[in-house]
Each structure stands twice: as C-alpha cells, then as structure tokens.
Amino acid sequence: MPSNWLFWILFNLFVLAMLALDLGVFHRSKHVVSFREAMGWTLVWISLAAGFAVLIYFFGHTMVGSHARPNSQLSLEFIAGYLIEQSLSVDNLFIFLLIFRYFQVPRHLQHGVLFWGILGALVMRAIFIVAGITLLNRFHWFIYIFGAILIYSGFKLFRQKDQEIQPETNLVLRGFRKLFPLTKGFEGSKFFVRRGLVRYATPLAVVLIVVETTDVLFATDSIPAVLAVTREPFIVYTSNVFAILGLRSLYFALAGMIEVFHFLHYGLSLILIFIGVKMLASGYVQIPIGVALGVVAGVLLISIFLSLLFPARKQKAA
C-alpha cells in the first residue's frame, strides 16, 4: 500500500460524492442540458482543478508521498497533465458528437450515456496508468515505444480530415449484439429491458458500448502523453480524473461549436508530436516542465485563434 493511501481514498471519495451529486441531485430528471448550464458546470470543474493545483503547491510532498521534487514542480506537473488531457479530450468530443448523431440519440438522454461512459473511463484510465507507470519504471526502453506511439498518432491526426463512425467494425459491439437481442427503439433512459423471460438491450446500451470502447483508444494517446510530463501515480491519476469529470459539461458547452475550431486537430497533432519527441529525447535533453506547459498552451491558443480568424467554408448542398 502506498504511503499516501489516505489521499487516494479521500480523493476517490470526493469524486464519488461529486458524481452522486451530479446524477442524484442536479440531473435526477432527464433534460436537455442548456449552454448556460453546461458552461456553469465547466467553470466549476476548472475551478476545482485549479484549487487542487493550489493544494498540491502547499501539500504536494504529503499528497504524493515523496520528496523527490519541490511542491511547485508537482503543481506544474499536475497543471500540464490536466491541460494535455483536457486538450486531447476536445478532439474526442467531436467523436462523441458523431456517435450520438449516428445512433440518433435524443439530446435529453445524452447526459446519462456520458455519465456512465465517463464512470467506466475512470476505471479504465486507472488500469492504464498503473500499467504505464509499471512498464516505464521496470523497462525504461518503453519510453521510446510510448514516444513513437505519440508521434505516429500526431502525424495520423494531422492528415486526418473527415472522421467517420463505423460501429460494425467494433469487435466488442459485435460480440455484445450476439449476447443480447436489441429492441427496435429507445426505452427511455434504460439500457436493458426484460420482456417475458428474455432480456433485451436497448440502442442506448449499444451507444454506451461504443463510447466506452472508443475511450480505450483515446487512452492509448492521452496516458502516454501525461506520463511524458510526470510519473507520479497520484499526479497522473488526479489530472486525468479532473479532465474526464469535466468532459460531459464541456461536450454540451461546445457541441454546437466544435466544428468551428477546424484548426484545433492540427494543434493537437503538433502537441502529440512534441510530447513524443520529448519522450524520445528525455535521455539526452530534459525539457523543463514550464517550457512544455508553455508550448502546449501556446499551440492550443494559436490553433483556436486561427480557427476564429479563418472560419471554415461551409459546403454547399448539392
């Protein structure tokens, strides 16, 4: 058991309490999340992340259970990890938008899908983080594999223009459909219904499977990217969790504007390439965390500015 086990427990209790408050109080009744409500929650999650960075600045050594680096360094690592994960998530939001459009999910049901999808993502990210840190600590040469994965993903994203959703290629979903018969339409917010002795899955369960398996693919980029700036398990985990928890509100805040930031995926690709190069060169050149944080923030701001300065041309209907 880690020496800072108490902080692990307290942090996870805080996460569970916030999720229970979100689902059990503020979203007990299914409704369409308005832009104002989404922006409010987005600011809440950003404020909580900022407050946590301040706590790390004052109590970092106690929280991570190590005195290897000063608290200010740990705080910057958390901010960098949070910013990297949050920026990569913005591109993922476009995928969620495509999934909901493909399956024609009513807007008032989308929040529930994202809630359970993100709950599953928290578990999967924890597994990925433990595996990633274990591999890097035991086999240092894995840093070159992670770096190569990030550079490859960056170039792939740079060349990528139009993204498509093809559920029929999802092996997990194909196996799921063999296990459960599907209802013809949505059954409210239910994922499963029982009719007689037969248990049916609803289209909402199918959407949740697609969201969950898609997040596993996202994690192959985001986790190595965060491990490039810190290997402190508590910092990696908490920065990921804060970014993921704010993902739902960010989706509803940006759902109508995601396509406006058409230069963003170029910026994200450059961030992935930069972090990949940082990992590959880590044995020869140490890029300070402040510089890395500045590069990530600068590239994001420039890509957003260019998107607003040069709006995408709307395609004329044939």
Secondary structure, DSSP 4 states (H G I P E B T S, - for coil): --TTHHHHHHHHHHHHHHHHHIIIIITSS--PPPHHHHHHHHHHHHHHHHHHHHHHHHHHHHHHT--SS-HHHHHHHHHHHHHHHHHHHHHHHHHHHHHHHHHT--HHHHHHHHHHHHHHHHHHHHHHHHHHHHHHHH-TTHHHHHHHHHHHHHHHHHH--S----GGG-HHHHHHHHHS-B-SS--TT-SEEEETTEEEE-HHHHHHHHHHHHHHHHHHHHHHHHHTT---HHHHHHHHHHHHHTHHHHHHHHTTTGGG-TTHHHHHHHHHHHHHHHHHTTTT----HHHHHHHHHHHHHHHHHHHHHSPPPPPPP-
